[in-house]
Structures are given as C-alpha cells and as structure tokens.
Amino acid sequence: MRSSIKVLVGVVLAAALLPGATANQDKKADHTVKMLDGKFDKMDIKIKVGQSVLWHNDGDKTHTATSDDGTDKDLAFDTKDVDPKKDSKVITFKKAGTVSYHCNLHKQMKGRITIEK
C-alpha cells in the first residue's frame, strides 16, 4: 500500500514539473479571448512564458479552443466544449513558442498565441 502511495505521489509531482501548457480550473488568467460565433475576438496574441489564457464564450453556440494537429506536445491544449456565456479552463503556457489553434466545432474560427521568454 505504501509503495502505491509513493508511486502516485511521484507521478503527481512529475506531472506538475513538466513544461508546456497546463490546465487550471481557477478562473484567474492573465489574458482573456472571447469566443464569438464565427471568430475569436483576438486572433493573434503575444504572452510571456508562465502567463495564462482563458476563453470566454460570448456567442450563442458551443465552441472549443484546440491547438492544431502537429503542435509541439509541450504547447498543445484543448479547452473541450465551452458552452455559451461560460468560461473555459485556464491554460498556462510554460514554454516559449507559437501555437495555432481553432474551434473543433467551427473550423473557420482560428487563432494564434505567441509565447515569449
């Protein structure tokens, strides 16, 4: 039993130390992007490593913010479905780079985040 707990604690600690994009249910974010029906209000944003983004669905349809296929695994993210008038989980970026993203439900909705050191 003790060895199982040690393994679980080790896995949790290792996951917490990994670089890249991480999700957080805490609603405080450094940047907010609005999801409108048909587009993101900020299609190209620049942030610093360690800063976070929250997507607010200001439209009447469900949307997602999902990194494009082929994105560096350390920058990849997916907000999953964000219902109208709701917020996504907060995504914190822990590595420099550029990530393009889209709405899985409305492919014309595209955006880009540049994460600078």
FIROMI-829725 format. One record per atom (N, C-alpha, C, O): x, y, z. Coordinates in steps of 0.05 Angstrom, whole numbers, padded with zeros to 5 digits, always signed. Atoms other than C-alpha are relative to their C-alpha. Example, Ala and Ser with C-alpha at 12.3 -4.5 7.8 and 13.67 -1.06 7.14 Angstrom:
BEGIN
+00018-00024+00000+00246-00090+00156+00018+00024+00000+00039+00024+00013-00016-00024-00001+00273-00021+00143-00015+00022+00014-00005+00044+00018
REM end
This chain:
BEGIN
+00016-00024+00000+00000+00000+00000+00017+00025+00000+00013+00044-00015-00017-00024-00001+00055+00049+00019+00015+00004-00026+00018+00027-00035-00015-00004+00025+00093+00036-00046-00019+00011-00021-00010+00027-00038+00019-00012+00019+00029+00051-00086-00004+00029+00005-00006+00045-00014+00003-00028-00006+00021+00117-00050+00025+00015-00009+00023+00037-00020-00024-00013+00009+00094+00134-00063+00001+00004-00030+00009+00025-00040+00001-00002+00029+00086+00119-00137-00020+00021-00009-00013+00037-00026+00020-00020+00007+00023+00161-00141+00010+00028+00006+00007+00046-00011-00011-00026-00006+00056+00219-00106+00022+00008-00020+00024+00031-00028-00021-00005+00020+00116+00213-00153-00011+00008-00027-00001+00026-00040+00013-00007+00025+00071+00214-00214-00011+00028+00000-00008+00043-00019+00012-00026-00003+00034+00275-00189+00021+00022+00000+00018+00042-00014-00022-00019-00001+00099+00312-00174+00013+00003-00027+00019+00025-00035-00012-00001+00027+00129+00294-00241-00017+00015-00020-00007+00031-00035+00018-00014+00018+00068+00319-00278+00000+00030+00006-00002+00046-00013+00000-00028-00008+00070+00384-00240+00025+00015-00010+00024+00039-00014-00025-00013+00009+00141+00397-00263+00005+00000-00030+00024+00012-00039-00003+00001+00029+00131+00383-00337-00003+00027-00013-00021+00043-00004+00005-00025+00014+00139+00442-00384-00024-00001-00018-00035-00023-00023+00021+00000+00020+00086+00464-00433-00025+00013+00010-00024+00030+00028+00025-00012-00007+00013+00482-00428-00014-00017+00021-00014-00042+00019+00014+00014-00021-00025+00463-00365-00028+00013+00004-00031+00037+00000+00027-00009-00005-00099+00469-00348-00004+00005+00030+00007-00009+00047+00006-00006-00027-00126+00500-00285-00029+00009+00002-00038+00025-00015+00028-00007-00002-00198+00507-00262-00003+00028+00014-00025+00039+00013+00001-00026-00012-00181+00571-00224-00005+00020-00022+00009+00020-00042+00009-00017+00022-00214+00626-00265+00017+00025-00004+00010+00041-00021-00016-00024+00003-00160+00679-00257+00021-00006-00022+00035-00026-00022-00018+00003+00022-00120+00688-00321+00013+00027-00007+00002+00048-00001-00014-00025+00008-00070+00738-00349-00013+00012-00025-00012+00036-00029+00012-00009+00025-00107+00742-00416-00027-00014-00005-00030-00037+00003+00026+00012+00006-00179+00730-00439-00005+00004-00030-00001+00026-00041+00008-00001+00028-00200+00714-00510-00030-00007-00001-00038-00027+00010+00029+00006+00003-00274+00718-00528-00005-00017-00024+00006-00013-00046+00010+00017+00022-00306+00664-00570-00026+00012-00010-00045+00014+00005+00024-00011+00012-00356+00696-00616-00010-00020-00021+00006-00037-00029+00010+00018+00020-00400+00659-00665+00013+00006-00027+00004+00024-00041-00013-00004+00025-00353+00655-00724+00029+00007+00002+00044+00004-00017-00028-00008-00002-00287+00680-00696+00008+00003+00030-00010+00005+00047-00010-00008-00027-00243+00693-00635+00005+00030-00002+00015+00040-00022-00003-00029+00001-00241+00767-00617+00029+00009-00002+00035+00030-00014-00029-00006+00003-00165+00766-00611+00012-00024-00015+00016-00045-00003-00009+00022+00016-00138+00724-00667+00030-00005+00002+00039-00027-00006-00029+00003-00003-00064+00735-00652+00008+00015+00025+00008+00039+00026-00009-00013-00024-00039+00748-00582+00029-00008+00007+00038-00030+00000-00027+00006-00010+00030+00751-00550-00001+00001+00030-00012+00019+00042-00001+00002-00029+00042+00729-00479+00028-00008+00008+00045-00014-00009-00026+00008-00010+00102+00713-00435-00002-00028+00012-00024-00037+00020-00001+00027-00012+00123+00644-00411-00010+00003+00029-00002+00021+00043+00011+00000-00027+00085+00629-00347-00027+00014+00002-00041+00012+00022+00026-00013+00000+00024+00670-00367-00022-00019-00009-00016-00039-00021+00023+00018+00005-00045+00641-00376-00021+00014-00017-00023+00039-00019+00021-00010+00017-00104+00648-00423-00026-00015+00008-00026-00039+00013+00027+00010-00004-00179+00638-00411-00016+00008-00024-00014+00031-00033+00018-00006+00022-00230+00634-00466-00028+00003+00011-00038-00014+00026+00028-00005-00009-00299+00664-00452-00018-00002-00025-00013+00012-00045+00018+00003+00023-00355+00642-00498-00022+00021+00002-00040+00020+00018+00019-00023+00000-00393+00706-00514-00020-00004-00023-00035+00014-00029+00019+00006+00022-00432+00672-00571-00024-00015+00010-00028-00019+00034+00024+00015-00006-00496+00633-00574+00004-00030-00006-00015-00046-00001-00005+00028+00006-00464+00567-00596+00024-00010+00017+00040+00006+00027-00023+00012-00014-00416+00519-00561+00025+00002-00017+00023-00002-00042-00025-00002+00014-00343+00528-00580+00022-00014+00015+00019-00022+00039-00024+00010-00013-00274+00500-00565+00023+00018-00009+00021+00033-00028-00026-00010+00009-00203+00526-00568+00019-00024+00002+00025-00033+00023-00015+00025+00001-00159+00468-00591+00025+00005-00017+00022+00015-00040-00024-00004+00016-00087+00470-00614-00001-00017-00025-00012-00039-00025+00000+00014+00026-00076+00449-00686+00016-00026+00002+00035-00028+00018-00016+00025+00003-00051+00379-00704+00029+00008-00006+00034+00026-00021-00029-00005+00005+00025+00377-00703+00012+00020+00019+00036+00025+00017-00011-00019-00020+00032+00427-00646+00019-00015+00019+00014-00038+00026-00019+00011-00020+00092+00415-00600-00016-00010+00024-00033+00005+00034+00016+00011-00022+00065+00369-00546+00001+00016+00025-00017+00015+00042-00002-00017-00024+00090+00417-00493-00016+00026-00001-00019+00040+00019+00017-00023+00003+00046+00472-00521-00029-00007-00007-00047+00010-00007+00027+00009+00008-00015+00431-00541-00020+00003+00022-00014+00000+00046+00022-00003-00019-00082+00444-00507-00026-00004-00013-00029-00004-00038+00027+00003+00010-00156+00433-00514-00019+00009+00023-00019-00003+00044+00019-00010-00021-00209+00472-00474-00024-00019+00002-00039-00017+00022+00024+00016+00002-00261+00420-00493-00023+00019-00006-00019+00042-00011+00023-00017+00006-00332+00446-00503-00004+00022+00021-00003+00017+00045+00006-00022-00018-00346+00515-00474-00027+00010-00008-00031+00020-00030+00028-00007+00005-00420+00529-00470-00003+00030-00001+00013+00045+00010+00005-00029+00001-00450+00598-00486+00000+00013+00027-00011+00003+00047-00001-00017-00024-00436+00651-00433+00016-00012+00022+00014-00004+00045-00017+00013-00020-00386+00605-00397+00029+00005-00007+00036+00013-00028-00029-00002+00003-00311+00606-00387+00013-00028-00004+00002-00048+00006-00016+00025+00002-00260+00553-00407+00016-00003+00025+00017+00014+00043-00021+00002-00020-00209+00525-00360+00022+00019-00008+00025+00026-00031-00023-00018+00005-00148+00569-00354+00023-00017-00010+00030-00038+00002-00023+00014+00011-00089+00547-00396+00025+00017+00005+00026+00040-00003-00025-00014-00006-00019+00566-00371+00022-00011-00018+00025-00035-00021-00021+00008+00019+00039+00564-00421+00027+00003+00014+00035+00025+00023-00026+00001-00015+00106+00544-00391+00024-00003-00018+00046-00008-00008-00022+00003+00019+00148+00542-00454-00004+00020-00022-00027+00026-00031+00001-00019+00022+00165+00593-00508-00007-00015-00026+00000-00038-00030+00006+00011+00027+00138+00581-00578-00025+00013-00011-00036+00032+00001+00024-00010+00012+00079+00594-00623-00019-00024-00004-00011-00045-00013+00020+00021+00003+00015+00554-00623-00024+00011-00015-00036+00031-00007+00025-00007+00014-00041+00559-00674-00022-00018+00010-00017-00041+00018+00023+00015-00011-00110+00537-00652-00025+00006-00016-00026+00025-00032+00025-00002+00014-00181+00530-00677-00023-00009+00018-00018-00020+00040+00024+00011-00013-00252+00514-00655-00006-00027-00014-00009-00027-00039+00006+00027+00012-00265+00439-00666-00028-00001-00013-00032-00017-00031+00027+00000+00010-00338+00455-00680-00005+00019-00023-00025+00016-00038+00002-00020+00020-00328+00514-00726+00028+00006-00011+00041+00024-00002-00028+00000+00010-00264+00505-00767+00009+00027-00010+00033+00032-00011-00008-00027+00009-00265+00577-00793+00011+00017+00023+00024+00038+00018-00010-00015-00024-00250+00601-00722+00028-00008+00005+00034-00031+00013-00028+00006-00003-00175+00606-00717+00014+00022+00016+00005+00045+00016-00015-00020-00016-00125+00640-00671+00029-00010+00003+00036-00032-00005-00028+00007-00004-00051+00641-00653+00010+00014+00025+00003+00037+00031-00013-00010-00025-00013+00650-00588+00030-00002-00004+00040-00023-00009-00029-00001+00000+00060+00671-00588+00009+00003+00029+00002+00023+00042-00010-00001-00028+00093+00655-00521+00029+00007-00001+00046-00007-00012-00027-00011+00000+00156+00696-00510+00013-00004+00027+00000-00005+00048-00015+00003-00025+00211+00687-00458-00001+00026+00015+00011+00027+00037
REM end
